[in-house]
Amino acid sequence: MPAAQPPSPANLTPSDKASSHPEFPLEQQRLAGTVAAMLHQIDVWEDRQRNVGADLETSVTMADIAEEHAAMLSVHLSQPYFGSLRVRVGGREQTLYVGKHAFLDVKGGAKEGHNVVSWDSEVGSLFYTQSLNWTPRRGGLGTIRRRRQLDVAAKQLLRVTDLYDDEAGGDTGGREEVLIRRLREQSTAGMRDVVETLQPEQNEAMRAPAGTPIIIQGAAGSGKTTIGFHRLAWMMNAERREHRARPEACMVLMPNKVLAAYAARVLPDLGIPAVPVTTPEAWAVGLLGLEKLEVTDRTLTLLLTDHDNARRALAWRRAKLLGDARMLDVVRAHIQAKFLTALQGQRLQEQIEVPGRDALTFSQTEQELHALLLDVFAADPLSGYRAAFRAAVEAEALARLNVSEAQSVSVLRQLSVPLTSLLGRVFASTTPVTEARRLLGSAEALSVSGLLNDREIRLLLADPLQSIPNPRRAHADVTELPVMLAVQALTGGIGRQVGRTLEPFDHVVLDEAQDYSPLLYALLARATREGHLTALGDLNQGMHGYKGPSNWEAVQAVLPGSAGSARVLTLSRTYRSTRQITELGARIASTYNRAADVVGVDRDGAEVQRYSNGVEAALIARAVKDAQAAGHENVAIVTRRAADADRLSTELHDHDTDAQPITTQEHRYRGGVVILPVNLAKGLEFSAAIVANADADTYDESTEYERRLLYVSASRALHWLGLVSAGDLHPLVG
Ligand SMILES: Nc1ncnc2c1ncn2[C@@H]1O[C@H](COP(=O)(O)OP(=O)(O)OP(=O)(O)O)[C@@H](O)[C@H]1O
């Protein structure tokens, strides 16, 4: 059944029956008034003659700031708002308009002004909740009388939909109607914002008190990633006060670079284009200063290729233990012992010249240095032991020599060389990669903390991955990377590089959070302001249980919060796909996940199309044509492996089908017809998806991991899904 061209603001016109709402003309008038008020304000800001201050410099600054305001507001002229709220406070009724950007209509005045409140303000939240009462800041009781969605595009009102109306008996069902209209739209080449249709439970998760670490748990398509980005934007609002975050001081971590680039496209729409988006591995190797390091996942290779169950179990348990949060203290105890040993026999004695004073000597005995280092360990500095020890010795010198502030620069310069050489003797041999491996290869080093029992130490010393080759280049395995990062964090520091110093991130968002170890969480918590980590994940979708936490409690335990301890918030509905696609996905997921019963938005679509028993490339080409004939431009062909995608993209040429391959992390998704392996498709979504090789040979039915991959492949489509096999289709989807 070919899908009709789904409606979108672009192809809706006011002549639709939507304009039949009795207040449509009134709202139209109001919109014209708001646009005029905004235009007037933009003119005022752009008029450099008006923005004059006491002197030239102040005038230039004022004019620049005004121009910046004008530029920010101009972006929102075409859609000043998307909804309104009729509220009653203290016996007075008022209508508030809600948009993506706040606007204060100075000229219009408080009464008939065309003000717009921002979606991420406290008042804006009232548009999304289910509750009908609230306590305004000034006290008293506020009541919601009406919630109204206003579809606006290109300064035109397209549709008026009441979501709740006191006078019409309360809930109108309009919220679901608006949501379904939105979900019928075609996919784009980037993640979209959902500011206009945020659902109540998503709104609540997004607005969990700032300063509280949160873990958003939800099934595939429940909007976790989307909500994580919205929370980040919400964190930038001035109303968050001391918790307010700066875009450039935040970080988003996505599981691969293709997804990172796809998701980052939502940032400008949310008004936060400057947020860095990267992957945990890229961030880790960058911090280690080893950008060329190849990151492997040899445990995964072993789990997929080795049939010796005992060895597989050993590899799994060892990887789990490497990511255990206790490893931070294991590393800590080991390197502290190492540095204290290296300090033995060291002392410092230096002649210092200070003009106008007799020759001075600054000296530190081994015992004194030892005491300073213990103080540094106790302070647990963000900058790491090395920098903090240097600062401690310098502070000691300035205090002992009792020099003026002006003289201190010269004193520190004279101390610099001998101090660097002392630091070299104590810390130099500790590079994160070698030290982590030294620790993991020594029973003695592993036992220093007293945290690991003999069985655990033996497990870490074992090498179940022996048979899996290592690359020729310098490499690190994903399972050992967090231990290396722990060495780095404690010795050289961890956080956001600002010039030559490290500062904590204002806020960090971690996607696919079920695939990262508690140790990584402990390190991220260290690198970030307290309580400012948002993790998005689904324990049921875990592809890499050996790397991830066994439960969210293990993560909560290592995430301190300044405004409350870590909370797990669950999103219960899924939004991505039509009923037909959601049902097929649920069938696959139910084979490994008893909690697979997710509630999807009930949206009807095309039947799932099946193509089998023929020439593979010809069948895929036919599926692509069918998807396009059904009106879908963004079509993905999902393969099991990158090599299949490369081969098929060539073979498809013989069938007049051009599919762009996305087979490495360096490729970017730009829309159109693409062909990509399932590991790079995770997190992406397309109007139509075609699962290539959807058969039991490719996705081994007896292996849970393979069934999980089949689920990921089959759950990428919004509207149209095709399943292809040269032979019979996989029993789970046939
Ligand atoms: N409130 C909403 N309004 C409109 N669309 C929504 C809403 N919430 C989610 N969506 C849409 O649902 C789809 C899935 O969202 P998203 O990718 O954030 O989910 P996810 O939980 O991270 O999925 P996965 O686990 O598969 O990565 C996207 O197309 C998103 O735009």
The ligand as an SDF file (V2000), in Angstrom:
LIG
                    3D

 31 33  0  0  0  0  0  0  0  0999 V2000
    7.4990   14.1620   21.4960 N   0  0  0  0  0  0  0  0  0  0  0  0
    7.8110   13.8250   20.2750 C   0  0  0  0  0  0  0  0  0  0  0  0
    7.2410   14.4250   19.2210 N   0  0  0  0  0  0  0  0  0  0  0  0
    7.5400   14.0780   17.9460 C   0  0  0  0  0  0  0  0  0  0  0  0
    8.4390   13.1460   17.6460 N   0  0  0  0  0  0  0  0  0  0  0  0
    9.0570   12.5270   18.6500 C   0  0  0  0  0  0  0  0  0  0  0  0
    8.7810   12.8270   20.0110 C   0  0  0  0  0  0  0  0  0  0  0  0
    9.5590   12.0600   20.7900 N   0  0  0  0  0  0  0  0  0  0  0  0
   10.2850   11.3070   19.9530 C   0  0  0  0  0  0  0  0  0  0  0  0
    9.9970   11.5840   18.6820 N   0  0  0  0  0  0  0  0  0  0  0  0
   10.5770   10.9990   17.4700 C   0  0  0  0  0  0  0  0  0  0  0  0
   10.7660    9.6160   17.7160 O   0  0  0  0  0  0  0  0  0  0  0  0
   11.9410    9.1720   17.0570 C   0  0  0  0  0  0  0  0  0  0  0  0
   12.8500    8.4660   18.0390 C   0  0  0  0  0  0  0  0  0  0  0  0
   13.5050    9.3960   18.8800 O   0  0  0  0  0  0  0  0  0  0  0  0
   14.9850    9.1120   19.4090 P   0  0  0  0  0  0  0  0  0  0  0  0
   15.8770    8.7120   18.2950 O   0  0  0  0  0  0  0  0  0  0  0  0
   15.3660   10.2490   20.2630 O   0  0  0  0  0  0  0  0  0  0  0  0
   14.6690    7.8330   20.3170 O   0  0  0  0  0  0  0  0  0  0  0  0
   15.6620    6.9060   21.1440 P   0  0  0  0  0  0  0  0  0  0  0  0
   14.8950    6.5010   22.3580 O   0  0  0  0  0  0  0  0  0  0  0  0
   16.9480    7.5930   21.3810 O   0  0  0  0  0  0  0  0  0  0  0  0
   15.8280    5.7040   20.1600 O   0  0  0  0  0  0  0  0  0  0  0  0
   17.0000    4.5690   20.0470 P   0  0  0  0  0  0  0  0  0  0  0  0
   16.9990    3.8390   21.3540 O   0  0  0  0  0  0  0  0  0  0  0  0
   16.5480    3.7000   18.9160 O   0  0  0  0  0  0  0  0  0  0  0  0
   18.2800    5.3040   19.7760 O   0  0  0  0  0  0  0  0  0  0  0  0
   12.5480   10.4090   16.4050 C   0  0  0  0  0  0  0  0  0  0  0  0
   12.0780   10.4830   15.0860 O   0  0  0  0  0  0  0  0  0  0  0  0
   11.9700   11.5380   17.2030 C   0  0  0  0  0  0  0  0  0  0  0  0
   11.9190   12.7400   16.4530 O   0  0  0  0  0  0  0  0  0  0  0  0
  1  2  1  0
  2  3  1  0
  2  7  2  0
  3  4  2  0
  4  5  1  0
  5  6  2  0
  6  7  1  0
  6 10  1  0
  7  8  1  0
  8  9  2  0
  9 10  1  0
 10 11  1  0
 11 12  1  0
 11 30  1  0
 12 13  1  0
 13 14  1  0
 13 28  1  0
 14 15  1  0
 15 16  1  0
 16 17  2  0
 16 18  1  0
 16 19  1  0
 19 20  1  0
 20 21  2  0
 20 22  1  0
 20 23  1  0
 23 24  1  0
 24 25  2  0
 24 26  1  0
 24 27  1  0
 28 29  1  0
 28 30  1  0
 30 31  1  0
M  END
$$$$
